Amino acid sequence: MTRNRPLTATTAAAISAAFLLALTACAGPASGTATPGAGDDANATDTASNLPVDETARRFVACLTAKGLDARTDVGPGAPDASGKAKAPTVRNMAELRMIDRTGNPVTTDDTGMSIGTDSATQQLYANAMFTSLDNGTVWVAFKDSTALAGTPYESKRADYADCEAKHPNFSQPAQDLASGQPTYSEEDKRAALDFARQARDKGFGWVADPSGDEPTTILIPRTVKADELRRFFRECPVGDTRISFGFDGTPEEFGYDYMKVMDEANGADGAMTAQ
């Protein structure tokens, strides 16, 4: 199972701050993609998502792989609609490179498959990447363009990447530039989050504070919340189809348990979980 997520300051620092995860009752998790090669057909489909490969993305990735880069096509994050919700993808139109460390070794996920299994120093090297994708133990990154490879383990390949850009000018990354602006939230979304927080407190979860600031639909879970309490919270306070996210104020080590596993348990009981 793949968890696709934008590479924000949170994930780039490798689980050093709050995780934002949306618990939804209706939508399934993002599906994985197969690694394409230079001979992939444009109509090839992903075995999980059955989405076709965009021809311009296929040609661009074929150019990268011909130059020795470990590259593949993947589904780009959907552009948000008027309400700020991402549209469902219809095609594999994003180019990704395998995340590697300074020595060129591929980076993998941790035992949970939900987090990048390497030190923060390696992940900081990819702070300029636009998007990460965790897929069956592998980690992939998407860059806006060749200039974003500066300072990464792929810096020596910037000229090769730029050459492919020059040869395929019709290709451009669909990934959103997260630095260009903040997501929008409707008044309905904000009211739903406030109602959720109030109802949670009424049920005895006094630590649930009203969301505010830049994340007005995010419920922050403090590290004082124990595993059993978190399980009971997810069981007794389902989000339904509201646009509510959950943030964790610290790493699993700081919490003293794997809260990602607890969320997986909640996912199995109440719906599907997608990482933002």
N, C-alpha and C positions, 0 to 999 in steps of 0.2 A: 504494500500500500504506500502511495506517495503522499507526502504533505508538501504542497507548493506554497511558498511564502515569499513576500517581498523581503529584500535584504535591508532591514531597517537598522538603526543604531542598536536596537536590542539584539537582533540575531547576529549582526556583525561582531558584536562584542562577545558573542557566544554565551548566551545564557547568563549574562552578568546583571541583568535588570529584569523588569517585569515582562512576562510573556502575555501576549494578547491572543486569546483563542475564542473563536465564535462557536457556541454550542447551538446547533440548529436542529430542528426536528424533522425538516423535510428534505434538505439538500444533502447529497452524498459527498464524500470526500473527493478531492481532485484526483484524477486517475493518472497512472504513470505513463511514460512513453518509452518506446523501444529506441535503442541507439542506432541512428541511421548510418549508412556508409555511403561512399561515393556513388554506388550503383543503385541506391534506393529509387524506386519509382515515385513520381509525384503523387500518384493515387494510392500509395501504400498507406495502410491504416494502422493505428496503434491498437494492440490487442485488447487493451483495457477500455479505451475511450472510443475506439472506432472513428476517430477523427482523421480526415485526410491531411496530407502534408501540403502546405503552401508551396507552389513551384519555386518562387523566388527564394524562400527560406531553404528549400532543398538544395538549390544550386549553390547558395552561399555556404551552407554547411559542407557540401561536397568539396568546395574549394578549400575550406579550412582543413578538412580531413586529409586532402591531397598534400597539404603542407605539413602534415604530421601532428596536427592538433587533435586532441580527443574531443570531438564536438558532436552535437546531436540537435535535432529539432525538438521543440516542446511546445506546449500550449502556453501562450502568453496570457497575462492577467487581463481579464475583460475590462474594457473602459466602463466607468460607472455611468448609470443612467441618471435621469433627473433627480431621483431620490437618493443617489449616492451608492446604490447597490450595483455590484458588478454583474455585467451581462454574461450569460453562459457562453463559453468558447465554442467555436464551430470549426476551427482548423488549427493545426500545429504550425505556427508562424513565427516562432521565436528560436533564435540560435543560442545554444548554451555550450560552455566549455566545462570539462570535468575539473572540479576543484582539486588543486594539488598543493603540496607544501613546498617549502623553499628548495628541498632536494629533488622535487619532481615526483614524489610519491603521491598516489591518489589519496584524497581524504575520504574517510568513511563516516557513517553515523555511529552513534553510541548504541548500547545494547537495546535501547527502547525503539530505535529507528526514528525517533522524533527530534533528536538534537544532533548537532555536528560533533563528531567524536574526535576533536583535536583541541589543542590549547588556544587560548584567546589571541595569542600573538600571531598565529597562522591566520585566524579569521579576520584579524584587523587588517591583514594584507588585502582583503577583498572589500574594504569599506566603501569603495567607489562602485561596486557592482550594483546592478539594479534589481536583481532578483536571484533567489536561490531555490533550488528544487531538491528535495530529499526523496530518493527513489530506490527502494530495495537495498539499502545499505550504502548507496552511492550519493555523492553530493555534486550538484551542478550549479554553475553560476552564469548569469547573462550580463553582458556589458552593453552600455548604450552605443559605444563605438570604440575604435582602436585606442583613442586617447585614454580611456578608462583603464587600460591594461597597465598603465604606468604604476610602478611600485608593487605590482603583483608578481607572483612567480612566472607569469606569462609575459613579462616586460620584454624579454629577448625575442618574443614572437609578435611584437607590435607591428613590425614592418610587414610580416606575412598577413596579419589580420587586415592591415590597411590596404594591402594589395588586393585582397579578396573584396574589400569594400569598393575599391576602384573598378574592379572587374564586374561587380554586380551592384551598380548604383541604384537599382530599383528596390533593393532590400533595405529595410530599416527595422530596427527592433520595435516590437509592439509594447514592450514592457513600459509601465508608467514610470515617469521620473518622479519619485516620491518627494524630492526636494522642491518640486515646482509648486506645491500647494498641499493643503490639508484636506482630508475628506470632509464632505458636507453631511450634515445631519438634519433631518426634518424635525419640526416641532413635535410631530407624532412619535418619532423615534425617541426624542428626549423625554417626552411624557411617559412613554412606555418603560424606559429605564428607571425613571423616578418611581413609578408605580411598582415596578419589580422590587426595587430596594425597600420601599415601604412595606410591601407585603412580606418580604423576607424577614424584616425586623419584627413584624407582627407574629411571625411563626417562631420567634425565639433566636434568630440569628442577629444579635445586636451589633455584631462587628461589621455588618453590611452598611457602608456609608453611601450617601447619594453621590452618583457620578457627577463630575464637574470638569471644568477646564477644557483642554483640547480633546478629551475623550469622554464626551457626555453620555455615551452609551456603554461605558466600560465599568464593570464592577471589580474593584480591586480587592483581592483576597490577601489579608495580612499573613505574615509568616507565623503568627501565633495560632492559626487555625490548624488543628490536628487532622490526620487522615480520616478518622472516623467521622469527625465533624464535617469535613468536606464532602464525604460520601453522602451523608444525611442531607446536606445542603442541596446537592445536585438532585437527590431523589425527591425532596420535598418542594423544591423551587425550580421546576422546569421552565425554560424560556419560551417554549412553544415556537411560533414563527416570528417572534419579535427580533429586532436587530440589536441584540445584546451580546457584548463580549466580556470575557473574564481575564483579568490581569493578575499576575502573581508577584508579590513584593519580595522577590529574591529567587535564588537558585534552589533546585531540589535539595541540595546539600544543606542550605540554610533553613529550609523547611523541615528537614529531617526525614523526608520520605519522597517518593517519586510521584509528584502530583500529576505528571503526565499520564501515569498508569491509572490513577484515580479517574482522570477525565476520560480515558479510554473505556473504563468500566461504565461510566455514565453514558458514554456514546453507545455502548452495546445495549444498554437498557432503554435509552430514551430517544436515540436518533444518531445522526452522523455528525462528526466533528471535523471542522476544517480550520487549519491554522491560517491566521492572517499574515 
